[in-house]
Amino acid sequence: MIIDLVFNEKKTSREVARYMGLPQSTVMSVVQVFKKEHRIHKKTATGRKRRLTTAQEFQLFEMSQERDNISVDEIRRRFLQQYPEFGHISKTTIYRTLERGKKGLIGMDPPPERYLEPIERYWPKKRGRPRAGAGSESSSMNNVLEPSVSIMEESGPIETSAADKDISRQRRSLSIAEREMIISLFFNENRTIREVADFMHLAKSTVSSVVQVFKKEHRIQRKTSTGRKKKLSDEHEHMIMDILSQKEDITIEETRNRFLSLNPDVPNISKSTIYRIMENCQSKLRARSDMEVFVGIFVHSTEDNPLIIMPGMVMGVLNTKIEFMESLEELDHLKAEYGFTDSNIHYMTPSQFMMPGMIDTHIHASQFPNNGVAMDLPLLEWLQTYTFPTEANFSDTLFAREVYSKVVERLLRNGTTTAAYFGTIHLEGSKILADVVHDKGQRALIGKVNMMRNCPEYYREMSVQESIRDTEEFIRYVRSIQSPLVQPIVTPRFAPTCPEDQLASLGQLAAKYGCHIQSHLCETQPECNWVKELFPWAKSYTDVYDSMRLLSEKSVMAHCIWLTDDEIYTLRERGVGISHCPNSNVSIRSGLCDIRRLLNSGLKVGLGTDCSGGYCPSILDSMRQSLQVSNILALDRDQDYQRITYKEAFRMATLGGAKVLNMEDRIGNFEIDKEFDALLIDVSAPGSAIDIFSKDTVEDKVQKFIYTGDDRNIARVYVAGHRILDLHNKNLH
């Protein structure tokens, strides 16, 4: 469209940028690339510049040969008289053409027959495209470097003055023929960079650049006096590292000599290579004390497999991230490569395994005092009778700190390393929640609740302006903590408590700061009917949020029990994550959510405790409840209905939750370079409710933990590589 508007409709880049809502620099970049690919030159006063044809180049050269002292100006004038439609030709173009004629290069684009085959095979027009017919590296190089007739001998030396060279060596784009000629002269005829540059009247840097690109693409290394350089093997690198570690003040020259004396088969090694290895060795030695290494059984999920069990593995964690994951057989090799010792290694017992930290995608931290009580009313009555009065107490900052401290500690003890929290409408209380989470080392999204209608007078925001002002201040406050673990999330409670202008303003605020968004959606049928009355213009409950720019890949919608097919389609298209809260859905009788339907529709689904609608703050309980709800739904379905398996519940509790929170690139499983959020599970912990027998396999132990385990089986909790909880020491850091 950009190309069509600029070239066909003659729009300016500014007009196109405004029309398409793009930055002007983006439009200009697209146009410039198109011009370059299609050889479109900028306009001059006499029209577009035109490329000389081979016939015109010959015509120019013949004019120059008519007499010895003919000037470039005269050649230009005569050429334009003969070709008036050409409009303009620069003196530089004429001079370059004359030089090409002296060298016999006119007519070489397309190139002569002897250059055509290597160009097509070994100098592709676009990088990354497979080279047709390319075989092994050695055979490829034999084809490129096979002897050919010397171009320099064929043409003879060309005498040019220094001034001529300066004019002719201007920077310009090289044709494929010229690139191939450079390669042929350099590799086939063993000419130096300077000789090739002098012969072709190019800058040495241009020739060098072409040669270096060709070397890099074909992995050609420079020659030494003893032959081509060979890449050092891992064994040789480890040997050099051992030599360096034996003596603190050893010099590079001494290291080189000792290495060559031990390895006479290695022809040579440069000091720069040893220096590079020394720097690498020193950095790894510095990291030695910081690295933690775990040996044992690891359990996690991937996109394709809901449960992968990996016994006999070694994982290295450096700072916050997973550095490596290898078989136990590689332990000695890893010690040498990474510089850690036995003191850095944590060995798991046969009853222990490591799993990713669990993720609670929906929890009301402010409702924690009501956990386990007030379960006798359905949602809307439950909010007015129990929940709103409790949340109103969080205007007291001392009360807020007491409750929030207990919430975060309880979740960490239950293995929740990441949580998406609802606070209250109170700005200062919500700031305290952010502080507590940061102090205790948990990873979290924290939201200050927004609502100003259909709630008690004593517990509501008084205006849209107040709501947006406080929310923006909260976002800035959380960002000022400067912790990668704690981030703000825009939190309209749900559509019935927020008028249209408030929802729209929150959508704009989230877009302004790039924030996550969380709310409730289709939790009960009375709620869905109420939304139709409050927003008669909307196609559906989901359409209310969508119209206010509240649905994106960073949005989390809780419950989603009563979605229509159209709503599911909208949520999938927007990339919205769904928080499945089975305990709450059943406890306050909201409904049974068919998670199989949502998963089969391609939606991202994680688990939430939804305390205190759900009475248990453990994601282990959410896993079990999701399995029970699926079993109940299967009773009323045909035999082909696929119930949720415990493996899928495990994935929803870990990787699924990471996807819902748009964090799957950082957490959720044990892929290399992801941050180390993990739980050390001990199924034989003292006082545990799990009974283990000699016949039990590793998978049996994992399954028993999911169905019958609790916080007593969680021996350690790690967040971003830091040990936050140690069951044996009973310490929270």
N, C-alpha and C positions, 0 to 999 in steps of 0.2 A: 504494500500500500504506500509506503514511504517513497519508493522508487517511482510509482505511478503518479503520485501527487507532484513530485519534484520535476520529473522529466516530461510527463504527458500533459499535466494540467498547469505546469509552469508556476507552481507555488514556491514561495521562499521557505527556507528551513524553519524560520520563526513561525510562519503560518501553519506549516505541517505539525510542528511541535505543539502549538496551541490546540489544533484540531484533534490530535490523537492523544493529548494529555501526557506527552513525553518531554523529557529534558531536551533542549535544543542541541546539546552536545551529542546526544544519542542519535538524533536525526542526521546531524552533520557527519558522524562517524559512518553510518550506513551508506550515505551518499558517496563519501570519499572512497570507501571500499568498492562500491559498485563502479565508480569512475576508473579506479585503478585496474579492476578485473577486466573491464571492457575498453581500456585505453581511451577513455574520454578525457581530453585535455581541457583546461580552462579556456574560456572565450577570449579572443583578442578583438581589437577594433575592426578587423577584417573578417571575422568569423572564427569558427573553431579551428584549432591547429590540426593539421592532417599529417599522417605518417607518410614518409617518402616510400614510394614503391621501388622495387628493384630497378625498373626501367628508368625512373627518375634519378636514382643514384648513379646509374651508368651514364646518363645524360650529363649530370654535373661533372663526373670525372672526365668525360670526353672533352667538355668545355675547357677544363683546366690543362689538358694536354695539347690544345691547339697552338699555344705559344708559351714560352718559358716565363715571361714576366707578367702574366695575367693576374689581376688582383681578385681578391675574394669579393669585393664590392661589384666588380664588373661581372663576375660569374653569377652573383645574386641577381643583378639587374637583368641579364640575358635570360636566366632561368625563369624569372617572373614574367618576362615578355612572352616566353614560349608557353608558360602555364599560368595564365592570368587568373584561372579559377582557384589556384592554390592559395592566393591571398597574402601569405607571409611565409618567410623562411629566415631563420636566424643565421648569422655568420658562423656561429658555433656549429650548427648542423652541417653547413657546407664544409667547414674545415674537417669535421669528423668524417664526413663522407669521402673527402679527398684522401685522408689518411687510410681509410678502409680500402680505397681503390689501390693505393700504393702497395698495400699488403696482400692484395688479391682476395679480400674478404667480402666484397660486394656479392650479394646473392647467396650468402650463407645462412639466411633466415627465411625459409627453413634450411637447416644445416645440410652439408654434403652427406652422401650416403654412408661414409665411413664413421660418422659421428651419430647417426640417427639411432642405431640399435642400443648403444650404451645409454643414451639420454633417456629413452623410454623405459629402460629397465632399472637404471640406477640413479636417475635424477627425477623422481616424480614431481609433478607440478604442485601437488598438495602434500604437506607433511602428514604422516600417519597413514596414508593410503597404502595398502599392500603392494609390494613391488611385483609386478607380473613376472613369473618365471624365475624369481630369485630363489636360489638354492642355499647351500651352506655358505658361511662367511668366506671360507677359503676359495670355493669355486667362484663366488661372486667377484672376489678381488682379482682372481686370475683373468676373468673376462674383462674387468675394467682396465687392468694394467697390462694387457697383452701388447706386444710391440706393434707400432704403427709407423707409417711414413712420417718423418720429422717435418712438422709444419715450418719450423724455423729454417731448416736446411732447404726446404722447398721454396720458401719465399726469399731467403737471403736476408742479410742484415739490413735494417732500415736506419739511415742516418737522420737524426732529428736534433734540432737545437734545444737548449734548455727552455727557451720560451715556448717552443712548440709543445714540449712535454707538459709544461704547466697548464697550457690551454686545454690540451686533450685529456688530461687526467681529472676531469670534473666528475663529481659524484653523480651517478645515474643508475637506473635499473638495468641489470644485465639480462640479455636474452638467454634462452636455454642454450643456444649454440655457443655463446661466449662463455657460459659457465662450463660447458663440456670441454671447450678448448683449454680453459685454465686447468681443468683436471687432467687432460691428456698431456699438456706440457709439463705439469708438475710431476705426475706419477710415471707416465710412459717415457718421457725424455729426460727425467731427472733434472729439470730446470729449477733454479731457485725462485723464491718469491720475487726478488728484485728483477731477475731476468724476464720472468713472465710479465711483470708489471711494465717493464721497459718495452717489451715487444708489443704488448697489446695497448700501450698508452693508457694504463689504468693506475689508480692509486694502489700502493702496496697494501694498504689496509683492506681494500676491496678484494684483492687477490687472496690475501691471508684469510679473510672472512669466508670466502667460498671454499677454500681448502679445509678450514677448520670444521665447517658444517659437514662437508663430505666425510672427513675423518670421524666425526662424532656419529654420523648416521651409520657408518660401516665399521665403527669401533677400531679404527686404525690408530695406533699409538706411535709416537715418534721413535725413530731408531736410535740405538746407542752403538757404541763401538763393538759391542758383542752381539748385536742382533736386536730384534724388536723387544721392547719392554714387555714383561709378563706380569700379569696381576698377581700379587702375593697371595698365596693360599692362606686359609684361616690358620693352619698350623704354623706357618712362618710368622704371621702377625702375633700369634700367642707367644711364640718364641722371643720375639722382640720385646713384647710386654714383660715377659719374665726377666729378660736382661735388664730392662729399665727399672724393674722393681727390686732387683738385688742390691742396688747401690743408689743412694739418694742423689749424689752429685755427679753421676756418670754423664759424660758428654755425648753429644750426638755422634761425633767422629769415632769415639771409643765403642759406642753401641754398634755402629756400622761395621767396624773392623771385627768385633767379636762375632757378629752375626755371619759375616762372610767367611770367617774361619770355621765356623760350625757347619756352614752350608756351601761347600765349594761348588755345588752344582748350580747355585744361583749366580749368574754372570755378573750382576751389578745391582745396586740399590742406591737410590739418591738420598741425600740428607733430608730433602723435603718430605720424602715418604716416611722416614723415621720420625721426623718432627711431628707429622700428622698423627702417627701411631702414639707418640709420646703424649700429645695433647689429649687424645682419646683415652689413653690409659689414666692420665691424671684426673680427668673428669669423672671416670668411673671409680677411681680410688676415692675421690671426694664424695661420691654418692654411696660409697660402701656402707657407711654408718646409717644412711637414711633409708636404704632399701629393706623392705620386708619381703621375705620369701615364705610361701606356704606350700607344704607338701601333703598330699592326700587326695580326697575325693571331692570333685566339684560338680555341682548340679546347676544347670541353667536352661534357658529357652532360646530359640531363634525364631525367625520368621517362618521357617519351614518345619521346625520340630518343636512341639510344646514342652518336651522334657528330654534333656540330654544329660546322661550320667557319665562322668569322666573320671574313672579311678586311676590312681598312680600318676598324678600330674604334679607339675611344679609351676607355681604362679609367682611372678615377681611384681612387686608394687613399689614404684618410685614416686615419692611425693604424693600426688593424689591419684595417679593413673596406673593402669595395668600395663606393665612394661613387656612382659612375655608370658606365654603359657606353653609349656613343653612337657614332653614325657619325662618321667623320673630318670630314665636312662641318660638323659642329657644333663643331669645335675652337675657333674664335674666340669663339663664343657661350659655350662652357664656360670659356674664359679669363676672360671678363668676369664670369661668374656666380660662379666659384669663386676667382678672384683668383690663379691660378697663372701662372707665366711660362714661357718656353722652357727655362729652366734646370731646371725640374721635369720635363721631358718626356724619356722614353726611347723612341727610335725603333728599332724592330726592322728588321733587314735582310730581304731577300726570302727568305733561307734559314732564318729564325727564326720560331718561333711560341710562344705561351704556352699552357700547359695546367695543369689543377689538379694539386696535389701528389699523389703516389701514396700509397696507404694499405696498410700491411702488417697484416693483421688477426690474424696468428698467427706469433710468432717466439720462440724460446728464446735469450735473450741469453747465458745461461750455457753454451750448447753451441757458441758461436762458435769456440772453439779446435779443435773437431772438424770444422769445415767442410771438405769435400773429402776426408775420410778416413773409414775405418770404415763403409763402405757395404755390407759383405758379409753382414750378418745381418738377419733379419726383426725386426719391432718389439720383441717381448717379450724376445728374446735380446739384441738390440741395446741395449736399456735397461740390462740387467744387466751386459753386457760392457764397453760403452764410455761410455754416458751418465752413469749414476749415479756412477762413479768420477770423471769430469771435474767434475760439479757439486759433488761433495763438497769440491773444492779451494777453493770460494768462501767457506769459513770464514776464509780468509786475505784480509783486506780490501785489502791491497796488490795481490794478484793480481786481486781483483774489480775494483778501479778500473782496472787496466791493460786488462783484457779489455773491460769495459763502455765505456770511452772509445773503443776501436777499433770496437766494434759500432756505436755511435751515429754516429761519423764515417763509417763505411762506408755505413750506410743513407742518411745525408744525401747523400753523394756519388752515390748511386744514385737519388736523387730521392724517397726515402721521407720525407715530411714528417710522417706520423702512423704510430705503431706500437703494437701491443698486445703487451707484453713479458711473458714468463715469466722470473722470476728463479730463486732457489733457496729452500730452506727457511730459509736464514740471514737473520736479521733485519737485522744490520748491513750485510751485503753487498747486500741488497735496497734499503736506504736509500741506499747509494752509487749504485746504478743510478738512483734517482730524482734524486739530486743531479747526476749526469752529464748526464742528459737535460735537466734544467732549465738547467744551465750552457751547454749547447750549443744551446739554443733549439728543440729538437724538440718536437712535440706527441705525447703518449704516455699510454697506460694501463699501469700497472706493477703486477705481481702478485708477492707473496711466496708461493712454492709451499707447499701443504699436503699432507702425506702421512705416514702412520705405520704402514703394513703392506705386505707384499709388496715390500719394498725392503731394501737392506742395513742391518745394525745400525748401521753407521758413518754412514749417511745417512738418518735418519728423525727425525720428531718423537716425543717419548717419551710424550706424553699429549694428550688432547683439550684439556685446560685450558691446557697450554703452547702448543698450536697456536693456540687462539683468542686467548690473551693476546698472543702475539707479532704475530698478524695485526691485532688491534685497535690495538696500538701502532704498527704500520706504517701503517695507515690514517690515524691521527692525525698521524703524522710527515709523510706526503705532503701532507695537508691543511694542515699548518703552513707549508709552503713558500709557500702562498698564490699559486700560479700557476694561471691558468685553463688552461694548456697541459698540466700534469702532474697526473694523477688516479690514485688507487689502483683496483685491480680485484681482487676476491676470486678466488683461484686454487686450487681443489682439482685436483690433478694429473689424475687420472681415477678413476673409481669403484673399480677394483681396489685402489688404494693408500689408500683412505679408508674407514674403517668408517662405519656408519650414523650413529652419534652425532656423528661429526666432520662429516659432510656436512650433517646437520640444523643443527648449531651454526653452520656457515658460511653456510647459508641465512638464519638469523636475523640473523647479523652483517651480511650484505649488505643485508637489509631495514632494519636499524637505521640504517645510515649512507647508504643510498641508493646503494650502490656497483654498478658493473658486475660481472659474473661471467664467467669463462672456464674452459674445460676441454676435454677430448677426448671424442669420442663416435663409436662405431661405426667405428673406424679399421680394424680387421682382424677377420676372422671368428673366429680363436681368442680374441681379446679379448672379443667378444660372447658366446661360449660360456662364457668364464670368469666374466663378469658374471652369467650365469644361475645358475651354481653358488654364487657369493658372495651373491646376493640372490634366493633362490628365490621369495620372495613377490612380486617385481616382475613386471609384465606384459611389460616390455621394458627394454632398456638406458636408453632415454629416460625411462621411468617412474621409474627410480631417482632421477634428478635432479629430475624433476617432483614427486615425493613429498617431496623435501627442500627445496622452495621455491627451487630453483636455476635455474629457467627463467622468463625474463621478457623484455621488450623490450630490456633491458640485458645479456642473456646472449649470449655468443659461443661456439659449439661448433665445434671444428676437425674436419675430415675428413668425417664423416657419409657414409661410402661405402656402408655396409650397412644403411641405414634401411629399415624396413618402411613400408607406406602409413599404418598407424596412427601410427607415430612421426612421420612427416611432418606428419600432421594436428595432432598435439599441438604440435610445434614451431611450426607456422604460427599456431595459436591463441594460443600464448604470446608470439608476436612475436620469437622467437629468431633471431639472425643466424648464418649458416653461413660458416665460413672454409674456402674451397677451397684445398687445398695440393697441387697436381698433381705438383710435382717430388718432394716427400717420398713421396707415395702410390706413385709408380712406383719411386723409388730404393730404398726398403726393402720394396718389393713388397707393399704393403698392399691395393692394388686400384685399379680405375679408377672414379672417381666420375662418375656421369651428371648433370652440372650442368643439362643441358636438363630433365631430370625435376624437379629441385628448383626451377628457375626457373618452369616451367609450373605447379608446385604453389603458387606464390605466396610462396615463401620468399625472405628477404633473403640475397644471396650476395655475398661479397667474396673477395679473394685473400690468401693467406698464403704466406710463403717456408718456414716451419717449419724454419728452420736449427736443428740440423744434419741433421735428417732429410732436408731438401732441401739441396742443396750450394751453392745460389747465393742471396746475400742481396738480389737485385734483383727487384722486382715486375715489371720488364720480362720477366724469365725466367719468372715465374709466368704472365704473360699468354700467352707463347708455348707453355708447357707445357699450359695449359688448352685451347688450340686443338688441340694435337697429340693430347691425350687424347680430345677430342671427335671428331677425325677417326678415331681408332682404333675408338672405339665405333660410329661410323657404318658401319664395314666389316661389322659383324655385325648391322646393323639393316635394316629395309625402306627403300625409297626415300623414304618420307615423313618419315624421321627428319631433324630440323633440327639441323645442326651449329652449334656456337658460332661466331659471326663475330668478326673482329678488332675490330669496333666494339663488340660486347657485351663482349669482353675488356677493352677500354679503359674501358667504364663500370664493370665490376666492380672495376677497379684504382683508380677514383676515387670516383664517387658511390655505387657499390655498397658499397665499403668503409666510407664514411661512414654509410650506413644500417645496416650490420652493427654498427658501434660506437655506434649511436644518436646520431650527430653530424650528420645530414644537414641540420639547421637551421643549422649553423655552417660546415660545410666540404663539399667534394665537387664543387662546380662554381662558376661565376662569376656566380651570381645576386646582385643588389644586396643589400647589408647582410650578406652572408656574409663571414667572415674570409678574408683574402687568403693562402691557401696555394697556391703556384704554382711552376711550373718554366718557365724560359726555355730552349727547345730550339733548338739550332743544328745542322741536319743537315749543314752544310758545315764543321764545326769541324775544326781542324788535327788530323791523324792519325785522323780518324773512319773507321769501317768502312763508312760509307754513301757511295755514289756517286750524285750527282745529275746529271740531264741536262736539257737545255733543254725537252724535251717534258713533263717531270714537272709534274703539277698539285700544288696544295696538299695534296689528299687523298693523292696518291702519296707526298709527303714524310712525311706523318703515318704512313702505312702502313709505309714503309721504316723509320722510327724504331722503330715497334713491333716489327718483325721482325728488324732488324739493328742497331739503335742500342744504345748503352751509356752509361756514365757520362761518356765524352768528349763526348757531345752535350748534356749538361746544363750549360748555361753559368751559370745562376744558380738558387738555391733560396731561396724566400721562405716564411716561416712567420709567420702572423698579421701580415702586412705588413712584417716585418723581413727584410732580406737576410741569410740565414744562410751562404750559400756563393756565392762568385764564382770561376768556373773560371779566369778570367784572372789573378786575384790570388792564387789558391790559399789563400785565407784562410777559416777557419771562425770565425764570431763567436758 
